[in-house]
Amino acid sequence: MKKTLTLILITSLWTSLAFGQTDQEVVSAVENFRTALLNEDVKTLESLTSTSLDYGHSGGQIENQAEFLAVFSGKKADYQVWDMSNLEVSMYDKNMAIVRHEVTGSILSNGNPVSLHLGVMMIWVKENGNWKLLARQAFKMS
C-alpha cells in the first residue's frame, strides 16, 4: 500500500512539474507575442503564429495569418500600450493550451487613437517543438 501511495505521489509531482514547465513556456510565448505586437515585429509575429491562424477581433473581424501580419507590415495599426492582466493558462496535454487574460491598451488604427479594455482567449499549440498561436478571440469589456 505504501509503495502504491508513494508511486502515485511521485507520478503526481512529476506531472505537475512537467506541466508547470510547459505553463511557463506558454506564458513566455504570450509575452513574446505581446512584445512583438508593441514592436511591430512582423518576423517574430510570424514565427509565433500558426499558418492556420484564426485571429478574432472584438469588433467581429476575423483574420488569417497573412491578413494579421499585413496589419503590421502595412503599418495599419500602431500598438502603443498592451498591458495584460489576470492571465490564466489551462493545459490540455503537452501540446495545447488555452490562455485567458484581460488587455488594457491603446493603439493608433489608421491614424485614429483607440483605447481598449478587452477580454481575450487564445489557443496555443505546439508545432515542431515551438508554441504557436492557433486561434484568438477578443471581446469588449465594460
PyRosetta script that sets phi, psi and omega in degrees:
from pyrosetta import init, pose_from_sequence

init()
pose = pose_from_sequence("MKKTLTLILITSLWTSLAFGQTDQEVVSAVENFRTALLNEDVKTLESLTSTSLDYGHSGGQIENQAEFLAVFSGKKADYQVWDMSNLEVSMYDKNMAIVRHEVTGSILSNGNPVSLHLGVMMIWVKENGNWKLLARQAFKMS")
pose.set_psi(1, -44.3)
pose.set_omega(1, 179.7)
pose.set_phi(2, -62.6)
pose.set_psi(2, -39.2)
pose.set_omega(2, 179.4)
pose.set_phi(3, -64.4)
pose.set_psi(3, -39.6)
pose.set_omega(3, 179.3)
pose.set_phi(4, -65.2)
pose.set_psi(4, -46.0)
pose.set_omega(4, 179.2)
pose.set_phi(5, -63.5)
pose.set_psi(5, -40.7)
pose.set_omega(5, 178.2)
pose.set_phi(6, -63.1)
pose.set_psi(6, -43.7)
pose.set_omega(6, 178.3)
pose.set_phi(7, -61.7)
pose.set_psi(7, -43.5)
pose.set_omega(7, 178.1)
pose.set_phi(8, -62.6)
pose.set_psi(8, -44.2)
pose.set_omega(8, 179.8)
pose.set_phi(9, -62.8)
pose.set_psi(9, -45.1)
pose.set_omega(9, 179.8)
pose.set_phi(10, -64.4)
pose.set_psi(10, -42.9)
pose.set_omega(10, 178.6)
pose.set_phi(11, -62.4)
pose.set_psi(11, -43.7)
pose.set_omega(11, 179.0)
pose.set_phi(12, -63.4)
pose.set_psi(12, -43.5)
pose.set_omega(12, 179.7)
pose.set_phi(13, -64.0)
pose.set_psi(13, -44.9)
pose.set_omega(13, 179.3)
pose.set_phi(14, -61.3)
pose.set_psi(14, -43.2)
pose.set_omega(14, 179.9)
pose.set_phi(15, -63.5)
pose.set_psi(15, -44.4)
pose.set_omega(15, -179.1)
pose.set_phi(16, -67.4)
pose.set_psi(16, -35.6)
pose.set_omega(16, 176.6)
pose.set_phi(17, -67.3)
pose.set_psi(17, -41.5)
pose.set_omega(17, 179.4)
pose.set_phi(18, -63.5)
pose.set_psi(18, -46.1)
pose.set_omega(18, 179.1)
pose.set_phi(19, -69.6)
pose.set_psi(19, -31.9)
pose.set_omega(19, 177.1)
pose.set_phi(20, -61.7)
pose.set_psi(20, -42.5)
pose.set_omega(20, 177.5)
pose.set_phi(21, -65.3)
pose.set_psi(21, -41.9)
pose.set_omega(21, 179.2)
pose.set_phi(22, -64.6)
pose.set_psi(22, -41.7)
pose.set_omega(22, 174.7)
pose.set_phi(23, -51.6)
pose.set_psi(23, -47.7)
pose.set_omega(23, -177.5)
pose.set_phi(24, -65.7)
pose.set_psi(24, -34.1)
pose.set_omega(24, 175.8)
pose.set_phi(25, -63.1)
pose.set_psi(25, -41.2)
pose.set_omega(25, 179.6)
pose.set_phi(26, -67.6)
pose.set_psi(26, -45.4)
pose.set_omega(26, 178.5)
pose.set_phi(27, -59.0)
pose.set_psi(27, -40.7)
pose.set_omega(27, 177.7)
pose.set_phi(28, -63.2)
pose.set_psi(28, -41.8)
pose.set_omega(28, 178.1)
pose.set_phi(29, -63.4)
pose.set_psi(29, -40.9)
pose.set_omega(29, 178.5)
pose.set_phi(30, -63.1)
pose.set_psi(30, -43.3)
pose.set_omega(30, 179.2)
pose.set_phi(31, -66.3)
pose.set_psi(31, -40.0)
pose.set_omega(31, 176.4)
pose.set_phi(32, -62.5)
pose.set_psi(32, -37.7)
pose.set_omega(32, 177.5)
pose.set_phi(33, -63.9)
pose.set_psi(33, -45.8)
pose.set_omega(33, 179.1)
pose.set_phi(34, -59.9)
pose.set_psi(34, -45.7)
pose.set_omega(34, 179.8)
pose.set_phi(35, -63.4)
pose.set_psi(35, -41.4)
pose.set_omega(35, 179.0)
pose.set_phi(36, -64.8)
pose.set_psi(36, -37.1)
pose.set_omega(36, 175.2)
pose.set_phi(37, -59.1)
pose.set_psi(37, -49.5)
pose.set_omega(37, -177.6)
pose.set_phi(38, -64.3)
pose.set_psi(38, -35.4)
pose.set_omega(38, -179.1)
pose.set_phi(39, -88.9)
pose.set_psi(39, -1.2)
pose.set_omega(39, -176.9)
pose.set_phi(40, 51.1)
pose.set_psi(40, 43.9)
pose.set_omega(40, -176.5)
pose.set_phi(41, -89.7)
pose.set_psi(41, 90.0)
pose.set_omega(41, -174.4)
pose.set_phi(42, -61.0)
pose.set_psi(42, -40.3)
pose.set_omega(42, -178.2)
pose.set_phi(43, -62.4)
pose.set_psi(43, -44.8)
pose.set_omega(43, 179.0)
pose.set_phi(44, -68.7)
pose.set_psi(44, -41.4)
pose.set_omega(44, 177.3)
pose.set_phi(45, -59.7)
pose.set_psi(45, -39.8)
pose.set_omega(45, 178.2)
pose.set_phi(46, -64.1)
pose.set_psi(46, -41.0)
pose.set_omega(46, -178.2)
pose.set_phi(47, -70.8)
pose.set_psi(47, -22.2)
pose.set_omega(47, -178.9)
pose.set_phi(48, -95.7)
pose.set_psi(48, -3.0)
pose.set_omega(48, -179.2)
pose.set_phi(49, -117.6)
pose.set_psi(49, 146.4)
pose.set_omega(49, 177.8)
pose.set_phi(50, -74.9)
pose.set_psi(50, 149.6)
pose.set_omega(50, 174.1)
pose.set_phi(51, -65.4)
pose.set_psi(51, -15.2)
pose.set_omega(51, 177.4)
pose.set_phi(52, -97.4)
pose.set_psi(52, 18.5)
pose.set_omega(52, -174.7)
pose.set_phi(53, -54.5)
pose.set_psi(53, 135.5)
pose.set_omega(53, 165.9)
pose.set_phi(54, -119.8)
pose.set_psi(54, 110.5)
pose.set_omega(54, -174.6)
pose.set_phi(55, -113.3)
pose.set_psi(55, 104.5)
pose.set_omega(55, -176.2)
pose.set_phi(56, -96.7)
pose.set_psi(56, 128.7)
pose.set_omega(56, 177.7)
pose.set_phi(57, -91.9)
pose.set_psi(57, 162.4)
pose.set_omega(57, -177.9)
pose.set_phi(58, -66.2)
pose.set_psi(58, -20.6)
pose.set_omega(58, 178.3)
pose.set_phi(59, -88.1)
pose.set_psi(59, 0.0)
pose.set_omega(59, 176.9)
pose.set_phi(60, 103.4)
pose.set_psi(60, -11.5)
pose.set_omega(60, 180.0)
pose.set_phi(61, -70.5)
pose.set_psi(61, 135.7)
pose.set_omega(61, 177.3)
pose.set_phi(62, -116.8)
pose.set_psi(62, 131.6)
pose.set_omega(62, 179.0)
pose.set_phi(63, -120.1)
pose.set_psi(63, 146.3)
pose.set_omega(63, 169.3)
pose.set_phi(64, -86.7)
pose.set_psi(64, -177.0)
pose.set_omega(64, -176.6)
pose.set_phi(65, -60.7)
pose.set_psi(65, -45.4)
pose.set_omega(65, -178.2)
pose.set_phi(66, -62.4)
pose.set_psi(66, -43.0)
pose.set_omega(66, 179.7)
pose.set_phi(67, -66.6)
pose.set_psi(67, -40.8)
pose.set_omega(67, 178.1)
pose.set_phi(68, -61.2)
pose.set_psi(68, -47.9)
pose.set_omega(68, -178.9)
pose.set_phi(69, -66.6)
pose.set_psi(69, -31.8)
pose.set_omega(69, 179.8)
pose.set_phi(70, -63.7)
pose.set_psi(70, -28.1)
pose.set_omega(70, 177.1)
pose.set_phi(71, -59.2)
pose.set_psi(71, -38.4)
pose.set_omega(71, -176.8)
pose.set_phi(72, -88.0)
pose.set_psi(72, -40.5)
pose.set_omega(72, 178.9)
pose.set_phi(73, -68.7)
pose.set_psi(73, -30.1)
pose.set_omega(73, 178.9)
pose.set_phi(74, -90.1)
pose.set_psi(74, 2.1)
pose.set_omega(74, 178.6)
pose.set_phi(75, 56.0)
pose.set_psi(75, 36.7)
pose.set_omega(75, 179.3)
pose.set_phi(76, -77.9)
pose.set_psi(76, -21.9)
pose.set_omega(76, -179.9)
pose.set_phi(77, -138.7)
pose.set_psi(77, 142.1)
pose.set_omega(77, 176.3)
pose.set_phi(78, -120.9)
pose.set_psi(78, 103.2)
pose.set_omega(78, 179.5)
pose.set_phi(79, -76.8)
pose.set_psi(79, 110.7)
pose.set_omega(79, -176.5)
pose.set_phi(80, -94.9)
pose.set_psi(80, -40.9)
pose.set_omega(80, 177.6)
pose.set_phi(81, -135.4)
pose.set_psi(81, 134.2)
pose.set_omega(81, 178.7)
pose.set_phi(82, -147.8)
pose.set_psi(82, 79.1)
pose.set_omega(82, -177.4)
pose.set_phi(83, -94.1)
pose.set_psi(83, 129.8)
pose.set_omega(83, -179.7)
pose.set_phi(84, -106.3)
pose.set_psi(84, 144.3)
pose.set_omega(84, 175.7)
pose.set_phi(85, -143.3)
pose.set_psi(85, 167.8)
pose.set_omega(85, 177.4)
pose.set_phi(86, 52.2)
pose.set_psi(86, 42.2)
pose.set_omega(86, -178.7)
pose.set_phi(87, -73.3)
pose.set_psi(87, 127.6)
pose.set_omega(87, 176.8)
pose.set_phi(88, -127.7)
pose.set_psi(88, 132.9)
pose.set_omega(88, 177.9)
pose.set_phi(89, -115.2)
pose.set_psi(89, 126.5)
pose.set_omega(89, 174.4)
pose.set_phi(90, -116.1)
pose.set_psi(90, 117.3)
pose.set_omega(90, -178.9)
pose.set_phi(91, -87.1)
pose.set_psi(91, 139.2)
pose.set_omega(91, 175.2)
pose.set_phi(92, -127.8)
pose.set_psi(92, 82.0)
pose.set_omega(92, -170.6)
pose.set_phi(93, 73.8)
pose.set_psi(93, -171.0)
pose.set_omega(93, -174.7)
pose.set_phi(94, -85.0)
pose.set_psi(94, -0.9)
pose.set_omega(94, -173.5)
pose.set_phi(95, -121.3)
pose.set_psi(95, 4.9)
pose.set_omega(95, 178.9)
pose.set_phi(96, -147.3)
pose.set_psi(96, 138.8)
pose.set_omega(96, 178.4)
pose.set_phi(97, -141.3)
pose.set_psi(97, 143.5)
pose.set_omega(97, 171.1)
pose.set_phi(98, -107.2)
pose.set_psi(98, 128.0)
pose.set_omega(98, -179.1)
pose.set_phi(99, -117.1)
pose.set_psi(99, 127.2)
pose.set_omega(99, 175.6)
pose.set_phi(100, -119.0)
pose.set_psi(100, 140.3)
pose.set_omega(100, 176.8)
pose.set_phi(101, -163.4)
pose.set_psi(101, 170.8)
pose.set_omega(101, 173.4)
pose.set_phi(102, -106.8)
pose.set_psi(102, 150.5)
pose.set_omega(102, 176.8)
pose.set_phi(103, -126.5)
pose.set_psi(103, 132.5)
pose.set_omega(103, 167.3)
pose.set_phi(104, -116.8)
pose.set_psi(104, 122.1)
pose.set_omega(104, -174.6)
pose.set_phi(105, -154.7)
pose.set_psi(105, 173.6)
pose.set_omega(105, 173.0)
pose.set_phi(106, -142.6)
pose.set_psi(106, 138.8)
pose.set_omega(106, 178.4)
pose.set_phi(107, -135.8)
pose.set_psi(107, 159.4)
pose.set_omega(107, 167.0)
pose.set_phi(108, -102.5)
pose.set_psi(108, 115.7)
pose.set_omega(108, -179.9)
pose.set_phi(109, -109.9)
pose.set_psi(109, 111.7)
pose.set_omega(109, -174.9)
pose.set_phi(110, 52.2)
pose.set_psi(110, 38.8)
pose.set_omega(110, 177.6)
pose.set_phi(111, 85.8)
pose.set_psi(111, -5.5)
pose.set_omega(111, -179.1)
pose.set_phi(112, -101.8)
pose.set_psi(112, 130.0)
pose.set_omega(112, 179.6)
pose.set_phi(113, -71.5)
pose.set_psi(113, 137.0)
pose.set_omega(113, 179.6)
pose.set_phi(114, -134.6)
pose.set_psi(114, 126.4)
pose.set_omega(114, 173.6)
pose.set_phi(115, -97.7)
pose.set_psi(115, 140.6)
pose.set_omega(115, -175.0)
pose.set_phi(116, -129.2)
pose.set_psi(116, 142.3)
pose.set_omega(116, 164.6)
pose.set_phi(117, -134.6)
pose.set_psi(117, 105.4)
pose.set_omega(117, -170.3)
pose.set_phi(118, -122.7)
pose.set_psi(118, 151.8)
pose.set_omega(118, 162.1)
pose.set_phi(119, -99.4)
pose.set_psi(119, 141.3)
pose.set_omega(119, -176.2)
pose.set_phi(120, -135.2)
pose.set_psi(120, 137.5)
pose.set_omega(120, 170.0)
pose.set_phi(121, -122.2)
pose.set_psi(121, 129.3)
pose.set_omega(121, 179.2)
pose.set_phi(122, -122.4)
pose.set_psi(122, 144.1)
pose.set_omega(122, 171.6)
pose.set_phi(123, -113.8)
pose.set_psi(123, 119.6)
pose.set_omega(123, 179.5)
pose.set_phi(124, -109.4)
pose.set_psi(124, 138.2)
pose.set_omega(124, 177.4)
pose.set_phi(125, -129.4)
pose.set_psi(125, 151.8)
pose.set_omega(125, 177.5)
pose.set_phi(126, -91.2)
pose.set_psi(126, 118.3)
pose.set_omega(126, 178.2)
pose.set_phi(127, -119.7)
pose.set_psi(127, 121.4)
pose.set_omega(127, 180.0)
pose.set_phi(128, 51.5)
pose.set_psi(128, 39.9)
pose.set_omega(128, 176.6)
pose.set_phi(129, 83.7)
pose.set_psi(129, 0.2)
pose.set_omega(129, -178.7)
pose.set_phi(130, -120.9)
pose.set_psi(130, 142.1)
pose.set_omega(130, 177.1)
pose.set_phi(131, -76.5)
pose.set_psi(131, 129.0)
pose.set_omega(131, -178.5)
pose.set_phi(132, -129.2)
pose.set_psi(132, 142.2)
pose.set_omega(132, 174.7)
pose.set_phi(133, -76.6)
pose.set_psi(133, 118.8)
pose.set_omega(133, -179.9)
pose.set_phi(134, -95.1)
pose.set_psi(134, -41.1)
pose.set_omega(134, -177.8)
pose.set_phi(135, -149.6)
pose.set_psi(135, 149.4)
pose.set_omega(135, 178.6)
pose.set_phi(136, -148.2)
pose.set_psi(136, 136.7)
pose.set_omega(136, 174.5)
pose.set_phi(137, -136.3)
pose.set_psi(137, 130.0)
pose.set_omega(137, 177.4)
pose.set_phi(138, -112.0)
pose.set_psi(138, 154.2)
pose.set_omega(138, 175.1)
pose.set_phi(139, -143.0)
pose.set_psi(139, 149.5)
pose.set_omega(139, -178.4)
pose.set_phi(140, -74.2)
pose.set_psi(140, 138.1)
pose.set_omega(140, 175.8)
pose.set_phi(141, -111.5)
pose.set_psi(141, 153.2)
pose.set_omega(141, -179.4)
pose.set_phi(142, -81.7)
pose.dump_pdb("model.pdb")
